Amino acid sequence: MDGNDLEAVPSWNALWRHSRGWHRGLTLRGAAHATYTDAEALVPQIAHRLGLPRRTVVANIGAIPPRRAIGAERACLAASFDRWLRGRDDGGLLDGTSGRFPEMRMFPQRRA
């Protein structure tokens, strides 16, 4: 599993092509659709409590370790707020030049 992207999800590709203004897409190697939800933190806890196998967790949230996924998501959100609301440099994270999260891939930016 290599995360969802514009090629894997046709509706996202259509949305991307028709969106205006600057935007950036993010995917994480080993991610699944629910990686970008509260399920990332909750599913492993529930699976542990219920004694569910790892394959059940992976089927729901992917194979990326939850701490890495959540860390990348938080860092990108903070970088976006820093860049667009505070006018601060985000250290290249939103440009895909940061080595902090090697599992992260960025979709290209688009401008209106």
N, C-alpha and C positions, 0 to 999 in steps of 0.2 A: 504494500500500500504506500502510495507516495503523496497522499493529500489530494484534495480536489483542486482543480484549476480550471481555467477557461476552456481548455480542450476537453476535459472530462465531463463538464456540466454545460450543455448547450445553452440553457437559459441564462447562465452567468455570462456567457460569451455575448449574448444579445444585450443584456443589461450593460455590460462593459462598453460595447460599441456605441450605445446610445446615451451614455452618461456624459455630462458636461463637467468642465472644471477639472482641477487636479484630483487624481485619485490613485491609490496604490492598492494592489492586491497582495495578499500574503498566503502562502501555504507552507506547511511544515512536513518534511519527509516523515512518513510513518503516521500521519494524521488521518482521521476519518471525519465524517460530517459533524458528529457530536463533539469532536475535540474542541470546538469553539463555543461550547455551551457550559453550563454548570455541571453537566454530566462528567466532564473531565475530572472534576474533583470528587463527585459523588459516586460514580459507578465503581471505582476501585474499592471504596469503603463498603458499599453495599455487597459487592461480590465477595469480599473478605468475610463479611458478617454471615452471608448465606452459604459460604463454601463453594462458590461458583468457580469454574475453571478459568484460567487465563484467556483461553480462546473466546470466552463470552465477553470479557472486558475488551479485548482487541477488536471484536466484531462491533462493539458499540463506540469505542473512543479511539481506536487505532493502537498502534504499537509504540508510539512516542511516549516516553515517560511523562506522566502528568506534571511533574515539577518543571520539566523543560518546556512543555507546551504552555503552561500557565505563565511561566517566567517570560517567555517570548511574547505572549499576548499582552501582558502587563507592560512590558518594555515598549512595545509598539504603540500602545495606547498613550502612554506617558510621552513618548517621543512626538506623537502627533499633536497632543495638547501643547507641548513645549514649542513645537515649530509654528503652529497656526494660531495659538491663543496667546502665547508669551513672547513670540518672536525670537526664540532661542534656538541655537544649533542643537540638533539631536544626536550629534556624533556620527552621522552617516547611517544610522540604523534604518531609516526610511528610504535610503538610497541603495540599500543592500550592500553597503561597504563595511559594515561592522562584522567583526569576527566573533562576536558574543554568542551568536546563535547559528552555527554552521548548518543546522537542519532547516533553516528558513530559506525560502525562495520568494522573490518578489516578482509580481507581474509588472510590466512596464507602466510608466506613468502616462497619463493623457492630459492634455490641456485643451481648454475650450477653443 
